[in-house]
Amino acid sequence: MQSVARGLLVYDITESSTILGLVSAGGNLPLGALALFGGAIADRMDRKRLIQIGHGAIAITRLVGAISITMGFVSWQLLLVVSTLQGVFVAFVNPALYAITPQIVGQRKLGNAIALNTAALSTASLVAPAVGGVLYGMVGPGGVYYAITIMAAMSMVLTITIPKIKESVAAIDSAKTASMMSGIKEGLSNVWRNPLLLSLLAYGLVTNHLSNPFGFLLPVVVVDVYHQESEAYGLLVSLMGLGALIGSLVVASLGQTRRGVLLVMGSFAAGSALLLVASVPVYSAGAAVLIVFGFGNAVHLTLSQTLVLENVEDRFRGRTTSIFTMNAGLLPFSVVLVAFAFDALGSRLTIGIMAVGLLVASSVVISTQKRIRELK
């Protein structure tokens, strides 16, 4: 909802695509720069309290945006500051959210919890942009910002219902860690010493930057490949979200059944779907294929997060899962590179290269990484 309102408002103020891109990227840059610090803090203090503080800070920044709009002194510079500050707070909240999940639900239900979360996010990606657009038309950008302020405050309040979690592990780790930087170094060293964790995180990094830029540049595909209008774009986004919802629910229903193989198969499905998009420039075929793409991406994402959380000690969970957040923060750079390739090589050839990269990476993992293949 915020992305829709902010994007429309910034472009209305500036009529500049460059400034729009700058403000939109502002929230992602802190994720890449600060996520490791967020992970270190998540392993040193009460994670529940950290989540509450973060959601409260996000609510305050959104409220500043809402007031500036309704009072008439909003500017793209202010919106950039608000966006960047939110990115800072998310960089500290997300690792704590990942790390606290196994403490709440236990190891046995962790996969189902991660899948449920992915399903919720997929549903939000289907519904929220449309809701944001309708609200923008009805009550203006200020009304949307007040609505998302209330939502952030509700998140903070609902976190109160999380049961009290023992802090002994975090306290012991905090006592052992002499400084923030040494804590980060210790967390990265733990990943480096664990071949399974290193393989899972490296595979996730590769697949994220080979597959996810496609969703950001889908409007180009709709126009250049399928020769359709904005209505077609909306349908394709919805179909990707539908596929992601189905994929996350399938993972939740399967339980602990050869999940290492399923992880790779999800990436194979996403790569195969992209290859079909590049090979068959027909809109009706693309609509069906994008369901498969969303399905494969969701299966891979859900299982990647679950398997990492299951195979890392609790005292390192914040620092290890901060790599997920940092990975997301680096995604805009991949989007820019892929956009340049679209212009230089053409969209279909670029998508084909991305697809081949996914298929090759998945083939290498399934053939060489016995530890991943044998994960249950």
C-alpha positions, 0 to 999 in steps of 0.5 A, spaced: 500 500 500 505 504 501 509 503 495 503 504 491 501 511 494 508 513 495 510 512 487 504 515 485 505 521 490 512 522 488 511 522 481 505 527 481 510 532 485 516 531 481 514 528 474 521 524 474 522 517 473 529 518 476 527 521 483 521 515 483 526 510 483 531 513 488 525 514 493 523 507 492 530 504 492 531 508 499 528 503 503 532 497 500 539 500 501 539 500 509 537 492 508 544 491 505 548 495 509 545 494 516 542 487 516 548 484 519 548 489 525 541 487 526 542 480 526 548 481 531 543 485 536 537 480 535 542 475 538 544 480 544 537 482 546 530 480 547 528 479 540 520 480 542 522 487 545 526 488 539 521 487 534 516 491 538 521 497 538 522 496 531 514 496 529 513 502 533 519 506 530 516 504 523 509 507 525 512 513 527 516 514 521 509 513 517 506 518 521 511 523 519 509 522 512 502 522 513 502 529 517 507 532 512 502 530 506 495 533 510 499 539 512 502 540 505 509 540 506 511 534 503 516 533 498 520 528 495 526 529 499 522 528 506 519 521 503 526 519 501 528 520 508 522 516 511 523 511 506 530 510 508 529 510 516 524 505 515 529 501 511 533 502 517 528 499 522 526 493 518 534 491 517 533 490 525 527 487 525 527 482 520 533 478 523 529 478 530 523 476 526 526 470 523 530 468 529 524 468 534 520 463 530 523 457 532 522 459 539 515 460 538 513 454 534 518 449 536 523 445 531 517 440 529 512 446 526 517 450 523 516 449 516 509 450 517 510 456 520 515 459 515 510 456 509 504 460 513 508 466 513 510 466 505 502 464 504 500 470 508 505 475 504 503 472 497 496 474 499 498 481 501 502 481 494 495 480 491 490 484 495 494 490 498 496 494 491 489 494 489 487 496 496 492 502 496 490 504 489 483 504 491 484 508 498 489 513 494 483 515 490 478 515 495 482 519 501 488 521 497 495 519 499 495 522 506 489 517 508 493 511 505 499 513 510 495 514 516 492 507 514 499 504 514 501 507 520 495 504 524 497 497 521 504 498 524 502 500 531 497 494 530 503 490 529 507 492 535 501 491 539 499 484 537 507 482 538 505 483 546 501 476 545 507 472 543 509 468 550 515 470 554 521 467 551 527 465 555 533 470 554 538 466 557 541 464 550 542 471 548 544 473 555 550 468 554 552 470 547 552 477 549 557 476 555 561 472 550 561 477 545 566 483 546 563 488 541 558 488 535 563 487 530 566 481 533 559 478 534 558 479 526 565 476 525 563 470 529 556 469 526 559 469 519 565 465 521 560 460 524 556 460 517 563 459 513 565 453 518 558 449 516 558 447 509 551 445 509 549 453 511 554 456 507 551 452 501 544 453 502 545 461 503 549 461 497 544 457 493 539 462 496 543 468 494 544 466 486 537 464 485 534 470 488 538 475 484 537 470 478 529 470 478 526 476 482 528 481 478 524 478 473 518 480 477 520 488 478 521 488 470 515 484 468 511 491 465 517 491 460 515 484 458 508 485 458 509 491 453 515 488 449 514 481 449 506 480 449 504 487 446 499 488 452 496 493 456 496 495 464 490 490 465 494 484 462 500 486 467 495 486 473 493 479 471 500 476 471 502 479 477 496 476 480 497 469 477 504 470 480 501 471 487 496 465 486 502 460 484 506 463 490 500 462 495 499 455 492 507 453 493 507 455 500 501 451 502 503 445 498 510 446 502 506 446 509 502 440 507 508 436 505 511 436 512 518 433 512 519 429 506 525 430 502 525 437 502 532 438 500 530 435 493 524 439 493 528 446 494 532 444 488 526 442 484 522 449 486 528 453 483 528 448 477 520 450 476 522 457 476 528 457 471 523 452 466 518 457 467 523 463 465 525 459 459 518 458 456 517 466 457 523 467 453 521 462 448 514 463 447 512 470 446 504 468 447 500 472 452 496 466 454 501 461 455 505 466 459 499 467 464 499 459 465 507 459 466 507 465 471 503 461 475 509 455 475 514 461 476 510 463 482 509 456 485 517 455 484 519 461 487 515 460 493 517 453 494 524 455 494 524 461 498 520 457 504 524 451 504 531 455 504 528 459 510 526 453 513 532 449 512 537 454 514 533 456 521 533 448 522 540 447 521 543 453 525 544 454 533 539 459 536 545 463 539 547 464 531 540 465 528 539 472 528 546 473 525 545 468 520 538 470 518 540 477 517 543 474 511 536 473 508 535 481 509 542 483 506 540 479 500 533 482 499 537 489 500 542 488 494 536 486 490 535 493 487 542 492 484 541 486 480 534 489 478 538 495 475 543 490 471 538 486 468 534 492 466 541 495 462 541 488 459 534 488 457 536 495 453 542 492 451 540 485 449 533 485 449 528 482 454 527 475 451 534 474 451 536 476 457 530 472 461 533 466 457 540 467 460 537 468 467 533 462 466 539 458 464 543 461 470 537 458 474 537 451 471 545 451 471 545 453 478 540 448 480 543 442 476 550 444 480 547 443 487 543 437 486 549 433 483 554 436 487 551 437 494 549 431 497 548 434 504 542 438 501 540 432 497 539 428 503 535 433 507 529 431 510 
